[in-house]
């Protein structure tokens, strides 16, 4: 699933790489991680579907997984945007990558698919393996689809940083069918204080989560429990307004 390379597109600033060891090259280990995760997801989903048997239950498991996947991308994106650092266990690279992304969002357009998604693939692959091994068929299929959708979401995220006219037809079709988050929808996230529109699979849940102040409630709960403020509260005057909203819910 390769979007066009940035050199073929409208002129963009040079990429910015802040993470230790980060590269725009697609390395063999990136392909191995992504290929292995994809094979695990496909084989695991097929196994659980065969075990489940009933087509209506298969459709239900996949449909619920797609909805939950969007929710999960929102929670993960919110968490990595606002908390943690490179030293955070397991998700440190993702925290640093998402937080750094705000400073140079165009950098993602220089990445290939495997270079772009391998960090997420590393996180979800052991969880998928666990679902294959121990989860009953319906739950297992649900979890495998929802977890692999997190890998796809990072690629959909990359697509959303291209202009629609720059994308290949299949990517534009995914966006037009609202199966992938659109450039317009994700663009709403990239405004200070980066406090909403966190879902990046297809973005279908963004209106519900933002209008209900779901993330403000989470931030207030975390702050009252740990004393830790989310990054979005510290984005100047607009961040202070978000903090006030959260603490007055």
N, C-alpha and C positions, 0 to 999 in steps of 0.2 A: 504494500500500500504506500507507494511513493508519491508524494506531492512534488511539484516542480522544484528544481533547485533555485535558490535565490538569485544566482547569477543570470538566470533567464527572465527575471522579473523586474519590476520597477526598482529603482535604486533605493537601497536601504543603508543605514549606518553600518559600520563594521561590527561584527559580533563581539560581545564582551564575555570573557570567561574568567570568573572569579574563584571557582572552586578548585581546590588542589587536585591536580591530575585530570581535570576536565579536558575534553578534546571534542572537536567537531568531526574527527575521523570515525568511521564505522569500523570498530575493531572486531577481530574474530570472536572474542568473548561476548561482545554484544550480540552477535548473530547466534551464538550458541545458547545464550540465556533466553533470548526472545524465541528462537526456534524450539527450544526445549519446552518453554512455557506454553507455546501455542500447541505443540503436539500433546502435551499433558492435558490441556483444556479440551481439545477436540476428542481425544480418546476417552477422557473421563466423562465428558458430556454424553457421548454416544453410549458408553457403558451404562450410565445411570438411566438414560432414556430407554434402553433395551430392558433393563431391570424394571423400570416403571411400567412399560408396556402400553398403558392407556393413553391414546393420543390427546384426549382432552386434558389429562393431568400433565402431560408433557408441555402442552401449550400454556397451561396455567403456571407451571413452574418457570418457564422461560419468560412469560409476560410479567410475572411478579418480580423476577430477577432484573428485568430491564428497568422497571420503576425503582426498585431498591438500589440498582447500580447508580442511577443518577443521584439519588440521595446520598449514597456512600461517597461518590466523588465530591459532593458538596461538603460533607463533614470532613473528609480527608483534606481537601483543599483549604477549608477554613482553618483546620488545625495546623497544617504545615505553614500556612501563610502567617499565622498569628503566634505560634508557640514553637519552642524548640530551636535547635541550631545544628550545625554540622556534627557536634559531639553527641547529639541525642541518639541513644541506642536504636538500632534497626531502621529508623526513618530519618536519620540525620542528613543523609544526602538529599532526600526529598525535601526536607525543611529548608535547607540551604538553597536548593534549586528553585523552589517556589518563591521564596523571599527575594532571591536575587533576580528572578524573572521580572519583577515589577520595575527594576532599574533599567533593564535592557530587554523589553519583551520581544523585540525583533530577532534576538539571537536564536530563538527556537526555529525560525524559518530556515536557518542554515543547517539544521540537523537532518540526518536521514532517519528513517523509521526506527531502525534498531538502536541507533545512538540515542534517539529521543525517548524510547519507552523501556529500555532495559532496567532502569532503576526501579520502576514500578513492577516489572516482571519479577525481579529478584524478591520483592516483598510478597507478592501474591502466590508464587509457585509453591512454596511449602504449605500454604494454607489450602490450596487446591488439592495437593497431594493428600492432606489430612482428610478433606471432604470425600475424596475418592475412596479412601481406606475405611472410614468409620461412619460416614453419614448414610442414612437410609436413602433410597432412590430419589424421592421427591425433594428432600432437603439437599441432597448431594447435587442434583442437577441445578437447583436454584443457586446454590453457593458457587458452583463452578462457573456458571454463566455470569453471575454478579461480579465475581472476582476477575474473570478474564475481561469483563467490560471495563475494569479499571485500567487495564493495559490499553485497550482501544480508546479510552477517553483521553489518554495523553496524546495519542495520535490525532484524535478529533480536535484536541486543544491546539495542536500545531496547525491544523487546517484553518482554525478560526483566526489565526494571525496572518493569513493571506487574504487579499482581496478576492471576492468571489470570482472575478474575471481571470484571476491567476491560477485557479484550481482546475485540476482535470475534471472531466464531466462526472465521474463516479462520486467524487468528493462533493461537488455542487449538488448532485442528486441527493446524497445523504443529508446535506444541510436543508435542502428544499423540502424533503420529506420529514424533517425534524427528527431524524434518526441520529444526527450528529449536531452538536452545538454550533450555532451559526456565528459568523464573524460579528454581526450586529449585537447578538446577545452577549457574547463573551466580551466584546468591547466595552460594555457597560460596567464590567468588573474593573477595568483598567482606568479608574478614576480615583483620585485620593478621596477618602482614606481606605479604599479597597475593602469595603465593608459588606458587600453583597454580591449576588450573581455568582456564587461559588460553584454551582453544579456545572460540570464540563463534559458530561457524557452526551446528553442531548439538551440539557437545560430546562426540561419540562417542569421541574419542581421549583425552579427559581422564584416565580411569582408567589407561590404558596409559602415557601420558607422565608422570603424577604418580607412579605406583607404581614406575616404572623410574628415577625421579629424573633424567629427561632434562634438565630445565631446570637442576637443580643442577650437572650435568656441564657444561652450556654455560657457566654462570656461572663455574665453576672454571677452565675453559679460557680465557675472556675475561680473568679476573683474572690468571692466570699469564702470559698473553701481554702484557697492556697495563697491569696494575696497577689497572684500573678496577673498582670494586665496584658491583654492581647495587643499585638503590634498596631492594629487599626485604631486603638485608643490614643496612640501617641503620634498621630499624623496631624499635628497642628490644631487649628481651631476646629476643623471638621472632625478630627479624631475626638476632641473633647466633647463635641456634640453627640457623637456616637456613644461615648462613655456615659454621658448624662442620661441618654435614652435607656441604656442598658440598666443602669443602677436605679432607675425610677420605675421599672416594670414591676 
